Amino acid sequence: MERLDDPPDVVIRRLPLYARSLRYLLDEGIHSVSSQELGERINVTAAQIRKDLSYFGEFGKQGIGYDVEKLLNHIERILGLTQSWPVVLVGVGYLGQAIARYDGFHSQGLQIIGLFDTDPQKVGQAVAGVEISDYAHMSEVIRGKGARLAIIAVPAADAQPVADILIDAGIRAILCYAPIILQTPEHVWVRYIDPVAVLHSMTYYLAREHLA
């Protein structure tokens, strides 16, 4: 899905980190920041920050730094955060319920408008004010609400069939918590959150220390 004139995906992944740090700075009453100071907060070099931002225009002034609020506003526009994005969540087990109740979504322009599960005991109940519906209604809700973002929190065996339904209904970006690599068309973006895989990537270093 990435075009030749798009910034590298790794740059896009860093922009939300810049935005979060800039919000913290504003909360602390700091209104001007250098690329060095910003980089120290997120373990990125000042040169990398300047290079990342250069894909989108000129920001800040040499020797003066960045106006925190203006830079934050620029990054939020780049990320499309000046509008609200409807999101559907599939899988309302313990993990799905925790995701649905997370307060940070709404404040950051993300609104969960649909919850779906196959468990008849859950269908009809509400989590965080959103009623749980059966999978049979997914396409109808996605098309009716114009949702293009989805979160998958189902067992690995169910993730691919769910993704197929979502994509057919118009979903173009998926956050997948299932421990599986989804097969999707090129025009669909997928991100994965797999705590076990992340922990295993760190046990390597712990095991190496133990053997040293």
Beta strands, then each sheet from edge to edge (+ up, - down):
strand 1: 32-33
strand 2: 66-67
strand 3: 85-90
strand 4: 110-116
strand 5: 126-127
strand 6: 130-133
strand 7: 149-152
strand 8: 173-176
strand 9: 189-192
sheet 1: 1+ 2-
sheet 2: 5+ 6- 4- 3- 7- 8- 9-
end
